[in-house]
């Protein structure tokens, strides 16, 4: 009869021939080895499958048509034999003590459903960038910097996603209760799951850098658009599910800000009608919170939302010209 919980590591991969071997090797080098490593090839068109052959007998490989990272991770979760699940992306790396440290914490704290850690980013030149938590924690002056549970985790996640997927270890039983990744969401899908988990279960943080994430330049503009679209979709979805957990002002403020950013990005791309629609959403969410927070607090986003609408109709220059004297009166 097995007593100690087992760990399953899940790695989704899409056209990952350049880096997948490094990711797998970082798992094989763990001081506390996992029970299994599951790689899901999400319809790669490069030589990812050929590269994975060098790990035959050490890695369990699944193959599917391209359905996105959520579907790939879910496929791995469904077949995983472990009681604890850890995720790693195909181009990222773990330090050798990642699983050991998190496993020890989870065993000592059976009430915790999920633990996450810090990561550092590095670019193609191998240069290390800022730590993830070091950047995200600026939003929370009272956020714990020591190992332990996160108080009001759900409310904090509404404001900012401070959980990096490759740093997570989560109990499979928790996922079976909350549901898996939403396969209809292709960006910010992780934040959606963390919100659902933290709405029901306690989560904890070990603020050590157990992961190294590879930063790709790529198509930054396209990534920004997908991220902003994902943010509003995830927040609107979870507002319907868990509106009672957070004051309405928090939902409204975040959604107004994200729609504003999305609108200006769309306007820069010349997509005026979509930008106009985002501007309407900005004003709608901005106006909702006036009764709770007061007009003065909401003025900045309302002014910027009006500026966005004006720019979609009149153009940038005319919009700025008209709004300058009005801003002087109220600012």
Number of C-alpha atoms within 10 A of each C-alpha: 3 5 5 8 15 17 25 25 25 26 26 27 27 22 17 22 20 13 18 25 17 16 18 26 13 18 23 19 13 16 14 17 18 19 15 19 23 23 26 26 25 24 18 18 13 13 12 21 22 9 15 19 12 11 14 9 8 14 17 15 19 16 15 13 11 15 13 18 25 20 23 27 24 19 21 24 23 11 11 21 16 18 16 23 23 27 22 25 23 27 23 21 23 25 16 18 17 23 24 14 15 23 20 11 18 20 12 10 13 10 11 19 22 27 25 23 25 22 27 19 19 18 13 10 6 10 10 15 15 11 18 19 20 14 10 13 15 10 12 11 7 9 14 16 14 10 14 16 17 17 15 15 20 24 17 19 17 21 16 16 18 21 21 19 19 24 26 23 24 23 20 22 13 18 18 11 11 17 13 22 23 16 15 11 18 18 21 19 21 20 23 24 19 22 22 20 23 22 19 13 15 18 23 23 22 20 18 19 18 23 26 21 24 21 17 12 9 8 8 10 12 10 13 14 17 15 18 21 19 20 25 19 18 22 24 15 13 18 17 9 12 14 14 9 12 15 11 16 17 15 20 22 21 20 24 28 22 21 25 27 23 25 30 25 18 20 22 11 11 12 14 20 15 16 26 23 14 25 27 20 20 30 22 16 23 26 19 16 20 16 9 11 14 11 14 10 14 19 17 14 19 22 17 19 28 19 22 28 26 20 20 24 14 14 15 14 10 12 18 15 10 13 15 10 10 11 12 8 7 10 8
